[in-house]
Amino acid sequence: MPYVAIKSWPKDEETKKRVVEKVNQAMIDALGCAPEALTISYEMIPKEEWEEKVKKVDIEPKMDKVMILSGVKKY
């Protein structure tokens, strides 16, 4: 039942699909879950809206759950 939400600056469809496929396989491999148990969403957020829609909403309030921040491992 893992759910992965990906948010990034706008990317073309092929790049989005490539990212989702890699994340999908990594989750299956690492967790040993069945493919049908996994849900992945991909939301494109314009660069100029990142601070307001992602940083303030998803990152800052959940710093205790952030595993990698700006490329730095927090574990």
FIKOLZA-1660 file (N, C-alpha, C; in steps of 0.1 Angstrom, whole numbers, plus 5000, padded with zeros to 4 digits):
% residues 75
   i   px   py   pz ch aa at
   1 5008 4988 5000  A  M  N
   1 5000 5000 5000  A  M CA
   1 5008 5013 5000  A  M  C
   2 5021 5012 4995  A  P  N
   2 5029 5025 4995  A  P CA
   2 5023 5035 4985  A  P  C
   3 5024 5047 4989  A  Y  N
   3 5020 5059 4980  A  Y CA
   3 5031 5068 4979  A  Y  C
   4 5036 5071 4967  A  V  N
   4 5047 5080 4965  A  V CA
   4 5041 5092 4957  A  V  C
   5 5043 5104 4963  A  A  N
   5 5039 5117 4956  A  A CA
   5 5052 5124 4951  A  A  C
   6 5053 5126 4938  A  I  N
   6 5064 5133 4932  A  I CA
   6 5059 5147 4928  A  I  C
   7 5067 5157 4932  A  K  N
   7 5064 5170 4928  A  K CA
   7 5077 5176 4922  A  K  C
   8 5076 5182 4910  A  S  N
   8 5088 5188 4904  A  S CA
   8 5084 5199 4895  A  S  C
   9 5095 5206 4891  A  W  N
   9 5092 5216 4881  A  W CA
   9 5088 5209 4868  A  W  C
  10 5081 5216 4859  A  P  N
  10 5076 5210 4847  A  P CA
  10 5086 5202 4839  A  P  C
  11 5082 5190 4835  A  K  N
  11 5091 5181 4827  A  K CA
  11 5082 5176 4815  A  K  C
  12 5089 5172 4805  A  D  N
  12 5081 5166 4794  A  D CA
  12 5076 5152 4798  A  D  C
  13 5066 5147 4790  A  E  N
  13 5060 5134 4794  A  E CA
  13 5069 5123 4794  A  E  C
  14 5079 5122 4785  A  E  N
  14 5088 5111 4785  A  E CA
  14 5097 5111 4798  A  E  C
  15 5101 5122 4802  A  T  N
  15 5109 5123 4814  A  T CA
  15 5100 5119 4826  A  T  C
  16 5088 5124 4827  A  K  N
  16 5079 5120 4838  A  K CA
  16 5078 5105 4838  A  K  C
  17 5075 5099 4827  A  K  N
  17 5073 5084 4827  A  K CA
  17 5086 5077 4831  A  K  C
  18 5097 5082 4827  A  R  N
  18 5110 5076 4830  A  R CA
  18 5112 5076 4845  A  R  C
  19 5109 5088 4851  A  V  N
  19 5111 5089 4866  A  V CA
  19 5101 5080 4873  A  V  C
  20 5089 5080 4869  A  V  N
  20 5079 5071 4876  A  V CA
  20 5083 5056 4875  A  V  C
  21 5087 5052 4863  A  E  N
  21 5091 5038 4861  A  E CA
  21 5103 5035 4871  A  E  C
  22 5113 5044 4872  A  K  N
  22 5124 5041 4881  A  K CA
  22 5120 5041 4895  A  K  C
  23 5112 5050 4899  A  V  N
  23 5107 5050 4913  A  V CA
  23 5098 5038 4916  A  V  C
  24 5090 5034 4907  A  N  N
  24 5082 5022 4908  A  N CA
  24 5090 5010 4910  A  N  C
  25 5100 5008 4902  A  Q  N
  25 5109 4996 4903  A  Q CA
  25 5117 4996 4916  A  Q  C
  26 5122 5008 4920  A  A  N
  26 5129 5009 4933  A  A CA
  26 5121 5006 4945  A  A  C
  27 5108 5010 4945  A  M  N
  27 5099 5007 4956  A  M CA
  27 5096 4992 4956  A  M  C
  28 5094 4986 4945  A  I  N
  28 5091 4972 4944  A  I CA
  28 5103 4964 4949  A  I  C
  29 5115 4968 4945  A  D  N
  29 5127 4961 4949  A  D CA
  29 5130 4963 4963  A  D  C
  30 5129 4975 4968  A  A  N
  30 5133 4978 4982  A  A CA
  30 5123 4973 4992  A  A  C
  31 5110 4974 4989  A  L  N
  31 5100 4970 4999  A  L CA
  31 5094 4956 4997  A  L  C
  32 5097 4951 4985  A  G  N
  32 5092 4937 4982  A  G CA
  32 5077 4937 4980  A  G  C
  33 5071 4948 4977  A  C  N
  33 5057 4949 4975  A  C CA
  33 5053 4945 4961  A  C  C
  34 5040 4941 4960  A  A  N
  34 5035 4937 4947  A  A CA
  34 5032 4950 4939  A  A  C
  35 5035 4950 4926  A  P  N
  35 5032 4962 4918  A  P CA
  35 5018 4968 4920  A  P  C
  36 5008 4959 4922  A  E  N
  36 4995 4964 4923  A  E CA
  36 4992 4971 4936  A  E  C
  37 5002 4970 4946  A  A  N
  37 5000 4976 4959  A  A CA
  37 5005 4991 4958  A  A  C
  38 5012 4995 4948  A  L  N
  38 5019 5008 4947  A  L CA
  38 5011 5018 4939  A  L  C
  39 5011 5030 4945  A  T  N
  39 5004 5041 4938  A  T CA
  39 5015 5053 4938  A  T  C
  40 5016 5059 4926  A  I  N
  40 5025 5070 4924  A  I CA
  40 5018 5081 4917  A  I  C
  41 5019 5093 4922  A  S  N
  41 5014 5105 4915  A  S CA
  41 5025 5114 4911  A  S  C
  42 5023 5122 4901  A  Y  N
  42 5034 5131 4897  A  Y CA
  42 5027 5145 4894  A  Y  C
  43 5031 5155 4901  A  E  N
  43 5025 5168 4900  A  E CA
  43 5036 5178 4896  A  E  C
  44 5033 5185 4885  A  M  N
  44 5043 5195 4881  A  M CA
  44 5039 5209 4887  A  M  C
  45 5049 5215 4894  A  I  N
  45 5047 5228 4900  A  I CA
  45 5056 5238 4893  A  I  C
  46 5051 5249 4888  A  P  N
  46 5060 5259 4882  A  P CA
  46 5070 5264 4892  A  P  C
  47 5082 5267 4887  A  K  N
  47 5093 5271 4896  A  K CA
  47 5089 5283 4904  A  K  C
  48 5081 5292 4898  A  E  N
  48 5077 5305 4906  A  E CA
  48 5067 5302 4917  A  E  C
  49 5061 5290 4917  A  E  N
  49 5051 5286 4927  A  E CA
  49 5057 5276 4937  A  E  C
  50 5069 5272 4935  A  W  N
  50 5075 5261 4944  A  W CA
  50 5075 5265 4958  A  W  C
  51 5080 5277 4961  A  E  N
  51 5081 5281 4975  A  E CA
  51 5068 5280 4983  A  E  C
  52 5057 5286 4976  A  E  N
  52 5044 5286 4982  A  E CA
  52 5037 5273 4983  A  E  C
  53 5038 5265 4972  A  K  N
  53 5030 5253 4970  A  K CA
  53 5037 5240 4975  A  K  C
  54 5050 5241 4976  A  V  N
  54 5057 5229 4980  A  V CA
  54 5065 5231 4993  A  V  C
  55 5074 5240 4992  A  K  N
  55 5083 5242 5004  A  K CA
  55 5076 5245 5016  A  K  C
  56 5066 5255 5016  A  K  N
  56 5059 5259 5028  A  K CA
  56 5049 5249 5032  A  K  C
  57 5043 5241 5023  A  V  N
  57 5033 5231 5025  A  V CA
  57 5038 5217 5028  A  V  C
  58 5047 5213 5020  A  D  N
  58 5051 5199 5021  A  D CA
  58 5065 5196 5028  A  D  C
  59 5074 5206 5027  A  I  N
  59 5087 5204 5032  A  I CA
  59 5089 5209 5046  A  I  C
  60 5087 5222 5048  A  E  N
  60 5090 5229 5061  A  E CA
  60 5082 5223 5073  A  E  C
  61 5069 5220 5071  A  P  N
  61 5061 5215 5082  A  P CA
  61 5064 5200 5085  A  P  C
  62 5071 5193 5076  A  K  N
  62 5074 5179 5078  A  K CA
  62 5089 5176 5079  A  K  C
  63 5097 5186 5084  A  M  N
  63 5111 5184 5084  A  M CA
  63 5115 5172 5092  A  M  C
  64 5107 5167 5101  A  D  N
  64 5111 5155 5109  A  D CA
  64 5109 5143 5101  A  D  C
  65 5103 5144 5089  A  K  N
  65 5101 5132 5080  A  K CA
  65 5109 5133 5068  A  K  C
  66 5116 5144 5065  A  V  N
  66 5124 5146 5053  A  V CA
  66 5136 5137 5054  A  V  C
  67 5139 5129 5044  A  M  N
  67 5150 5120 5045  A  M CA
  67 5162 5125 5037  A  M  C
  68 5160 5133 5027  A  I  N
  68 5171 5140 5020  A  I CA
  68 5166 5154 5017  A  I  C
  69 5174 5164 5021  A  L  N
  69 5171 5178 5019  A  L CA
  69 5182 5184 5011  A  L  C
  70 5178 5189 4999  A  S  N
  70 5187 5196 4990  A  S CA
  70 5200 5188 4988  A  S  C
  71 5198 5175 4986  A  G  N
  71 5209 5165 4983  A  G CA
  71 5216 5160 4995  A  G  C
  72 5213 5165 5007  A  V  N
  72 5220 5160 5019  A  V CA
  72 5211 5150 5027  A  V  C
  73 5217 5138 5029  A  K  N
  73 5210 5128 5036  A  K CA
  73 5208 5132 5051  A  K  C
  74 5196 5130 5056  A  K  N
  74 5193 5134 5070  A  K CA
  74 5192 5122 5079  A  K  C
  75 5197 5111 5074  A  Y  N
  75 5197 5098 5082  A  Y CA
  75 5211 5093 5084  A  Y  C
% end
